Amino acid sequence: MHPSPMPPEASARLQVRQLRTVFHTDEGAVPSVAEVSFSIAPGRTTALVGESGSGKSVTSLTLMRLLSRNARTEVSGQALFRTRAGQLVDLLRLPEKDLRALRGNELAMIFQEPMTSLNPVLSIGEQIAESVRLHKGLDRAAALAHARRMLERVEIPAAAQRLREYPHQLSGGMRQRVMIALAMACEPTLLIADEPTTALDVTIQAQILDLMHRLQRDTGMSLLFITHNLGVVAHHADDVAVMYAGRIVEAAPVRDLFARPRHPYTQGLLACLPGKSRAADGARPRRLAAIRGQVASPLQPPPGCAFAPRCDRASADCARAMPALQPDGPGRLTRCLLVHPHSSPEAQSL
């Protein structure tokens, strides 16, 4: 079993152990998530970072068991969640009835695009009230009153009026606030936010992130934040797990990772940030750095390290076998032969 980054497992709100999600297609098996392990402590924010296609969103959908019913999927591993009552349950094996009791109540998710997540034919108030009536047993009037308080809590003006409105009548920023109100209606202990600010302009993005931070501080919930925006990670995450081609390649506390990135992929991501590519004397900016090449097809992965074809420091050994994810200092894990020259290879199987 892989070591789990960040908090001790005994105190973790969520422990993900060797999570694997394979999509079976007509062209072959696609391992979208491969042996991913991480933990989230109560009240802390863990960010999953990586470029598009790295497996971040599939990880979150697998944990919530929201993968398409039409997809031919194979899921293995464990996702141990500690409930409010202190019970440890495996989200991947929990009976559907028990999972529905947790989802929306103790587990909640904010999706990237609210217009595809909110019901266009139900008013904002009815959508928030529905969750409260289901999980808290409130009657309709009490649930709508709670929905109004939630809209006020996420700083939506004229909350009483907004209760009667529909998603298409709101701006993008307002819809995202509604999504947060919906997710927070039952005060979950774990919130998964999948690129919650991608479609918003910079000013609204900052407001939404500050709002989520305040709500987390007020409720003590844990947060799994999925993004490719390293600037957001630097300001809002406690711990970071960097994903590439379905695997975690580096994990560390946020300050440590930004100060001392160890994996070449993490170094490449940070070098791509504007302001990082400056001449040695600091007099003028260099050309913006870029990671050459592109992610290999999951149908034809390279035999060794998935990043080796794009890595300027790769050796022949990197192409022979996938290195294991190994401890690399306090709270750190790295998957790289440059860091662990004598790393034992990791078995690769579908």
MOBEL-V621051 format. One record per residue. RES is the residue in three letters. D_FIRST is the distance of its C-alpha to the first C-alpha in Angstrom with 2 decimals. Layout:
RES:D_FIRST
RES:D_FIRST
This chain:
MET:0.00
HIS:3.79
PRO:6.55
SER:8.86
PRO:12.37
MET:15.58
PRO:16.33
PRO:15.02
GLU:13.27
ALA:16.21
SER:18.68
ALA:17.12
ARG:19.18
LEU:16.40
GLN:12.62
VAL:11.18
ARG:7.61
GLN:7.12
LEU:10.88
ARG:12.85
THR:16.65
VAL:18.83
PHE:22.62
HIS:24.66
THR:27.96
ASP:31.05
GLU:30.05
GLY:26.57
ALA:22.98
VAL:22.01
PRO:18.31
SER:19.19
VAL:15.73
ALA:12.79
GLU:9.09
VAL:10.44
SER:8.96
PHE:11.69
SER:13.76
ILE:17.54
ALA:19.65
PRO:22.96
GLY:25.74
ARG:23.81
THR:23.66
THR:20.66
ALA:21.85
LEU:20.18
VAL:22.27
GLY:23.06
GLU:25.95
SER:26.94
GLY:24.79
SER:21.51
GLY:19.99
LYS:20.65
SER:23.00
VAL:21.14
THR:18.13
SER:20.66
LEU:22.47
THR:19.42
LEU:18.63
MET:22.33
ARG:22.57
LEU:25.52
LEU:24.93
SER:28.22
ARG:29.16
ASN:30.75
ALA:27.66
ARG:25.95
THR:22.33
GLU:19.13
VAL:16.45
SER:13.04
GLY:10.08
GLN:11.10
ALA:13.62
LEU:14.52
PHE:18.00
ARG:20.17
THR:23.75
ARG:26.95
ALA:27.43
GLY:24.13
GLN:22.61
LEU:18.93
VAL:18.82
ASP:16.48
LEU:18.49
LEU:17.36
ARG:18.73
LEU:21.55
PRO:24.99
GLU:26.97
LYS:29.61
ASP:27.28
LEU:25.59
ARG:29.11
ALA:29.89
LEU:27.10
ARG:27.55
GLY:30.48
ASN:30.58
GLU:27.43
LEU:25.65
ALA:27.77
MET:27.69
ILE:30.19
PHE:30.59
GLN:31.83
GLU:35.19
PRO:36.96
MET:39.67
THR:37.25
SER:35.70
LEU:38.88
ASN:41.22
PRO:44.45
VAL:46.71
LEU:45.75
SER:46.95
ILE:44.61
GLY:45.53
GLU:44.87
GLN:41.38
ILE:40.35
ALA:42.29
GLU:40.66
SER:37.24
VAL:38.90
ARG:41.02
LEU:38.10
HIS:35.80
LYS:38.43
GLY:41.28
LEU:43.89
ASP:47.03
ARG:47.88
ALA:50.04
ALA:47.57
ALA:44.68
LEU:46.83
ALA:47.75
HIS:44.08
ALA:43.52
ARG:46.37
ARG:44.89
MET:41.57
LEU:43.53
GLU:45.35
ARG:42.14
VAL:40.87
GLU:44.32
ILE:45.83
PRO:49.62
ALA:51.93
ALA:49.11
ALA:51.57
GLN:52.71
ARG:49.26
LEU:48.40
ARG:50.95
GLU:49.95
TYR:47.69
PRO:44.86
HIS:47.21
GLN:49.54
LEU:47.07
SER:46.04
GLY:42.53
GLY:41.88
MET:43.33
ARG:41.21
GLN:38.04
ARG:39.29
VAL:39.87
MET:36.27
ILE:35.14
ALA:37.66
LEU:36.43
ALA:32.77
MET:33.83
ALA:36.41
CYS:34.41
GLU:32.75
PRO:29.09
THR:26.42
LEU:24.21
LEU:25.91
ILE:24.49
ALA:26.98
ASP:26.77
GLU:29.16
PRO:31.70
THR:34.32
THR:34.25
ALA:37.57
LEU:39.39
ASP:41.65
VAL:40.72
THR:42.84
ILE:41.57
GLN:37.98
ALA:38.44
GLN:40.03
ILE:37.23
LEU:34.53
ASP:36.65
LEU:37.14
MET:33.43
HIS:32.93
ARG:35.79
LEU:34.59
GLN:31.15
ARG:32.93
ASP:35.25
THR:32.75
GLY:29.65
MET:27.39
SER:24.04
LEU:24.21
LEU:21.93
PHE:24.29
ILE:23.98
THR:26.36
HIS:27.34
ASN:29.91
LEU:28.88
GLY:32.03
VAL:31.01
VAL:27.56
ALA:29.31
HIS:31.54
HIS:29.52
ALA:25.78
ASP:24.16
ASP:20.79
VAL:20.09
ALA:17.31
VAL:18.83
MET:18.06
TYR:19.41
ALA:19.60
GLY:16.93
ARG:14.25
ILE:13.97
VAL:15.60
GLU:16.39
ALA:16.11
ALA:18.55
PRO:21.34
VAL:24.09
ARG:26.71
ASP:24.56
LEU:23.38
PHE:27.02
ALA:28.36
ARG:25.97
PRO:24.17
ARG:22.20
HIS:21.06
PRO:24.16
TYR:23.56
THR:23.55
GLN:26.60
GLY:28.24
LEU:27.81
LEU:29.36
ALA:32.09
CYS:33.06
LEU:34.10
PRO:37.90
GLY:39.19
LYS:36.48
SER:38.40
ARG:41.33
ALA:43.44
ALA:42.97
ASP:46.14
GLY:45.10
ALA:48.46
ARG:47.42
PRO:44.31
ARG:42.97
ARG:42.09
LEU:39.04
ALA:36.01
ALA:34.10
ILE:31.03
ARG:32.55
GLY:31.73
GLN:29.63
VAL:26.21
ALA:25.95
SER:26.35
PRO:23.16
LEU:25.08
GLN:25.38
PRO:22.52
PRO:22.97
PRO:21.23
GLY:19.49
CYS:18.90
ALA:20.26
PHE:22.34
ALA:23.88
PRO:27.01
ARG:27.90
CYS:27.02
ASP:30.08
ARG:28.16
ALA:26.11
SER:26.62
ALA:26.61
ASP:23.19
CYS:21.77
ALA:23.06
ARG:21.58
ALA:17.78
MET:15.30
PRO:14.11
ALA:10.56
LEU:10.20
GLN:11.02
PRO:12.92
ASP:16.57
GLY:18.55
PRO:18.72
GLY:16.81
ARG:16.23
LEU:13.65
THR:15.04
ARG:14.38
CYS:17.54
LEU:19.11
LEU:22.03
VAL:20.04
HIS:17.82
PRO:20.24
HIS:18.36
SER:14.93
SER:13.35
PRO:13.42
GLU:10.76
ALA:11.60
GLN:13.74
SER:14.88
LEU:16.78
